[in-house]
Amino acid sequence: MSLDLTLDDTTAVTPSLRTGRQLVGPARSFGYVLLGIAALLAVWWIGGAIIAANPRTASFADFAPLPTFQRLWSMLLSGEAIKMALPSLARIGGGLAWAIVLGVPLGILVGRFKGMRQASSVPFQFLRMISPLAWMPIAVMAFSSWNGAIVFLIGVAAIWPILFSTAHGFRRIDPAWFKVARNLGARPWHMLFTIIVPAIMQDSLAGIRLAVGVAWIVLVPAEFLGVTSGLGYAINDARDTLEYDRLAATVVIIGLIGFTLDFLCERAVRRASWAREE
């Protein structure tokens, strides 16, 4: 009787303990996130106070959190933030589209053929190590518009993570899959869409995530070129007009959009993963 009671109590308590642990984990993680944000804001506030207290740097006091968030709120209400962000997002989209269209097929070829992998290794690594901004003079001469030059620079920055990640994903495919497919009469195009694409999806998306981060970093200095729109232009314009609160607010907008893009890419990578978290 006592043994049955003990077992019943254990059975009753175990689900509640498991539920409690499931709730504690996310709550603790969220607490760490809030702690990190609070630490960043504290460092920013202290830095702003030091700048404001020094007569030599007091003119830059608008970099502090309070003026920045006040101006940010004003920019959001007036639609200025959206107006400056849309051209930048369009350029990022154009550059990434070209990088994906070129990078994924090249990655598949590099992963598939050993000879091509060996022949392209040195040239690709050499080109990858050149800063995308180093191509700026060539891009300005090669394209008829500043916008086209910026899209080109973003594409140059984004193609390498996509290409190498796709090639790595292809090399991880079990060769037995292709043998089975050929024995069943599968044609090359059928194998492409039923074996290769699903198998490389997670690696390609991981490469796209890295490419988005690199492209977003390259975007702002690239928009210092002759365009009159975008986040990079907004920073340049705020600097020239000495609107430091607007400059800092634009930096915050850049960070928020970049964080959002990275978060969306991370979710896409998780959805493409074959390993499911419980």
C-alpha positions in Angstrom: 0.0 0.0 0.0 2.7 2.4 1.0 4.7 1.5 -2.1 1.7 2.2 -4.3 1.2 5.6 -2.6 4.8 6.5 -3.2 4.7 5.6 -6.8 1.5 7.5 -7.3 3.0 10.6 -5.6 6.1 10.3 -7.8 3.9 10.0 -10.9 1.9 13.1 -9.9 4.9 15.2 -9.0 7.1 14.4 -12.0 4.9 16.3 -14.7 4.7 19.4 -12.5 8.5 19.4 -12.0 9.0 19.0 -15.7 6.7 21.9 -16.4 8.5 24.0 -13.9 11.8 23.3 -15.4 10.4 24.1 -18.9 9.2 27.5 -17.6 12.4 28.3 -15.7 14.7 27.8 -18.7 13.1 30.4 -21.0 12.6 32.8 -18.2 16.2 32.6 -17.2 17.3 33.1 -20.8 15.0 36.1 -21.2 16.4 37.5 -18.0 20.0 37.3 -19.4 18.8 39.1 -22.5 17.4 41.9 -20.5 20.6 42.1 -18.4 22.7 42.4 -21.6 20.4 45.2 -22.9 20.5 47.0 -19.6 24.3 46.8 -19.5 24.6 48.2 -23.0 22.3 51.1 -22.1 24.2 51.7 -18.9 27.5 52.0 -20.8 25.9 54.2 -23.4 24.4 56.5 -20.7 27.7 56.7 -18.8 29.6 57.5 -22.0 27.0 60.2 -22.8 27.3 61.7 -19.3 31.1 61.9 -19.6 30.9 63.5 -23.0 28.4 66.1 -21.8 30.5 66.9 -18.7 33.6 67.7 -20.7 33.6 71.2 -22.1 35.7 70.1 -25.0 33.2 67.4 -26.1 29.9 69.0 -24.8 28.8 69.8 -28.3 28.5 66.0 -28.9 26.1 65.5 -25.9 23.2 64.6 -28.3 24.8 61.2 -28.7 23.4 60.3 -25.3 20.5 57.9 -25.0 17.8 60.4 -24.1 18.2 62.8 -27.1 18.7 59.8 -29.3 15.5 58.0 -28.4 13.6 61.3 -28.5 14.7 61.9 -32.0 14.2 58.2 -32.9 10.5 58.5 -31.8 10.1 61.6 -33.8 11.5 59.9 -36.9 9.2 56.9 -36.5 6.1 59.1 -36.1 6.9 61.3 -39.1 7.8 58.3 -41.3 11.3 59.6 -41.9 12.8 56.3 -40.6 10.8 54.2 -43.1 11.6 56.6 -45.9 15.3 56.3 -45.3 15.3 52.5 -44.7 13.3 51.4 -47.8 16.0 52.3 -50.4 18.6 50.5 -48.3 16.5 47.4 -48.0 15.8 47.5 -51.8 19.6 47.6 -52.5 20.3 44.8 -50.0 17.6 42.7 -51.7 19.0 43.3 -55.1 22.6 42.5 -54.1 21.5 39.4 -52.2 19.4 38.2 -55.1 22.4 38.3 -57.4 24.6 36.7 -54.8 22.1 33.8 -54.4 21.5 33.3 -58.2 25.3 33.1 -58.8 26.5 31.7 -55.5 24.2 28.6 -55.1 24.8 27.1 -58.6 28.6 27.8 -58.3 28.6 26.2 -54.8 26.9 23.1 -56.2 29.4 22.8 -59.0 32.4 23.4 -56.7 31.0 20.7 -54.3 30.2 18.3 -57.0 33.3 18.3 -59.1 36.7 17.8 -57.5 38.6 19.2 -60.4 36.6 22.4 -60.3 37.0 22.6 -56.5 40.8 22.4 -56.9 41.0 24.8 -59.8 38.8 27.5 -58.2 40.2 27.2 -54.6 43.0 29.8 -55.0 41.2 32.3 -57.2 38.0 32.2 -55.1 40.0 32.6 -51.8 42.0 35.4 -53.3 38.9 37.3 -54.4 37.1 36.6 -51.1 39.9 38.3 -49.2 39.6 41.6 -51.1 37.4 44.1 -49.3 34.2 44.8 -51.3 34.8 48.5 -50.9 38.0 48.1 -52.8 35.9 47.5 -55.9 34.2 50.9 -55.4 36.2 52.9 -58.1 35.7 50.0 -60.6 32.0 49.8 -59.8 31.5 53.6 -60.3 33.1 53.4 -63.7 31.4 50.2 -64.8 27.8 51.1 -63.9 25.8 54.0 -65.3 24.1 54.7 -62.0 25.2 55.0 -58.4 22.5 52.6 -57.3 23.8 49.9 -59.6 27.3 50.3 -58.2 26.0 49.9 -54.7 24.1 46.7 -55.6 27.2 45.4 -57.2 29.3 46.0 -54.1 26.7 44.3 -51.9 26.6 41.3 -54.3 30.4 41.0 -54.2 30.3 41.0 -50.4 27.5 38.5 -50.1 28.4 35.9 -52.7 31.3 34.2 -50.9 29.5 33.0 -47.8 26.7 31.6 -49.9 29.1 29.9 -52.4 31.3 28.2 -49.8 28.4 27.2 -47.5 26.6 25.6 -50.4 29.7 23.7 -51.5 30.2 22.5 -48.0 26.6 21.3 -47.8 26.9 19.4 -51.1 30.0 17.6 -49.9 28.1 16.4 -46.8 25.6 14.5 -49.0 25.9 10.8 -48.7 27.0 9.4 -52.1 24.8 6.4 -51.6 21.8 8.6 -52.1 22.8 9.3 -55.7 23.4 5.6 -56.3 20.0 4.7 -55.1 18.4 7.5 -57.1 20.2 6.4 -60.3 19.2 2.7 -59.7 15.6 3.9 -59.5 15.9 5.7 -62.8 16.1 9.3 -61.5 17.3 11.9 -63.9 19.7 14.7 -63.1 17.0 17.4 -62.7 15.0 15.0 -60.5 18.0 14.4 -58.3 18.6 18.2 -58.1 15.2 18.9 -56.6 14.7 15.7 -54.6 18.2 15.2 -53.2 20.5 18.1 -53.7 18.3 21.1 -52.9 16.8 19.6 -49.7 20.2 18.4 -48.5 22.0 21.7 -49.0 19.1 23.9 -47.8 20.3 24.4 -44.3 23.9 25.1 -45.3 22.8 27.5 -48.0 20.5 29.3 -45.6 23.4 29.5 -43.1 25.5 31.1 -45.8 22.8 33.5 -46.7 22.6 34.5 -43.0 26.3 35.3 -43.0 25.9 37.1 -46.3 23.2 39.3 -44.9 25.4 40.3 -42.0 28.3 41.1 -44.3 26.2 43.0 -46.8 24.5 45.0 -44.1 27.9 46.2 -42.9 29.0 47.1 -46.4 25.8 48.9 -47.2 26.4 52.0 -45.1 29.8 53.0 -46.4 28.7 52.1 -49.9 25.8 54.5 -49.6 28.3 57.3 -49.0 28.6 57.3 -52.8 26.5 59.7 -54.9 23.1 58.5 -53.8 20.6 60.8 -52.1 18.6 58.2 -50.2 19.2 55.4 -47.8 20.6 54.9 -44.3 24.2 55.6 -45.3 23.2 58.9 -46.9 21.2 59.8 -43.8 24.2 59.3 -41.6 26.4 61.4 -43.9 23.7 64.2 -44.1 23.3 64.2 -40.3 27.0 64.6 -39.8 27.2 67.5 -42.3 24.3 69.3 -40.6 25.7 68.5 -37.0 22.5 66.8 -36.0 24.1 64.3 -33.7 20.9 63.1 -32.2 19.6 62.2 -35.7 22.9 60.5 -36.5 22.7 58.4 -33.3 19.1 57.6 -34.0 20.0 56.4 -37.5 22.7 54.2 -36.1 20.0 52.6 -33.8 17.7 52.1 -36.8 20.6 50.4 -38.7 21.2 48.1 -35.7 17.5 47.2 -35.2 17.0 46.4 -38.9 20.2 44.3 -39.0 19.2 42.4 -35.9 15.7 41.7 -37.4 17.2 40.5 -40.6 19.6 38.2 -38.8 16.7 36.9 -36.6 14.6 36.0 -39.6 17.5 34.2 -41.2 18.2 32.3 -38.0 14.5 31.2 -37.9 14.8 30.0 -41.6 17.9 28.0 -40.8 16.2 26.3 -37.9 13.1 25.4 -39.9 15.4 23.9 -42.6 17.2 21.8 -40.0 16.5 18.1 -40.0 17.2 17.9 -36.3 14.2 19.0 -34.4 14.4 20.5 -30.8 11.9 19.0 -28.3 
